[in-house]
């Protein structure tokens, strides 16, 4: 059985999240042919550290919904 040296504990993950306030960088994530989402440093950290690409796929696929398609800023509470 292979082990992943990069696995962190849930407690360490939560401690790391507490360090994000604002952002220094934005990262483009293509949502549709005509729309790109901008992710903050914290979002990128969650996507990579928690292997949560699937979560951002869900957010991306929901962009055409009429409730959110014209919002310039989205806050997703999980």
C-alpha positions in Angstrom: 0.0 0.0 0.0 1.4 3.4 -1.0 1.4 6.3 1.4 1.2 9.9 0.5 3.8 12.0 2.3 1.8 15.2 1.7 -1.3 14.1 3.7 -2.0 16.5 6.5 -4.3 16.0 9.5 -7.7 17.6 9.6 -6.5 19.7 12.6 -3.5 20.9 10.6 -5.7 21.7 7.6 -8.0 23.8 9.8 -5.1 25.6 11.4 -3.8 26.4 7.9 -7.1 27.8 6.8 -7.1 30.3 9.7 -4.0 31.9 8.2 -5.9 33.0 5.1 -7.3 36.6 5.2 -7.6 38.3 1.9 -5.4 37.3 -0.9 -2.2 38.2 -2.6 -2.9 36.3 -5.9 -5.8 35.3 -8.0 -5.9 32.1 -10.1 -8.1 31.7 -13.1 -10.4 28.7 -13.4 -12.3 28.3 -16.6 -16.0 27.9 -15.8 -17.5 28.1 -19.3 -16.3 29.0 -22.7 -17.0 32.7 -21.9 -16.5 32.8 -18.1 -13.4 32.4 -15.9 -13.6 32.3 -12.1 -10.9 34.0 -10.1 -9.9 31.9 -7.1 -8.1 33.4 -4.0 -5.0 31.9 -2.4 -7.3 30.2 0.2 -9.5 28.6 -2.5 -6.4 27.3 -4.3 -5.1 26.0 -1.0 -8.3 24.1 -0.3 -8.4 22.7 -3.8 -4.9 21.4 -3.6 -4.4 20.5 0.1 -7.8 18.8 0.4 -7.7 17.3 -3.1 -11.0 19.2 -3.6 -11.0 19.7 -7.3 -14.4 18.1 -7.4 -15.8 20.9 -5.2 -14.6 23.6 -7.6 -16.0 21.5 -10.5 -19.4 21.7 -8.7 -19.1 25.5 -8.3 -18.0 25.8 -11.9 -20.9 23.7 -13.3 -23.4 25.8 -11.4 -22.4 29.2 -12.9 -25.1 29.2 -15.6 -27.8 29.2 -12.9 -29.9 32.3 -13.1 -29.5 33.0 -9.3 -25.8 33.5 -9.6 -24.8 34.0 -13.2 -24.6 37.8 -12.9 -22.9 38.0 -9.5 -19.5 39.6 -9.6 -18.6 38.1 -6.2 -19.7 34.8 -4.9 -19.3 33.4 -1.4 -20.0 29.7 -1.0 -20.6 28.6 2.6 -20.1 24.8 3.1 
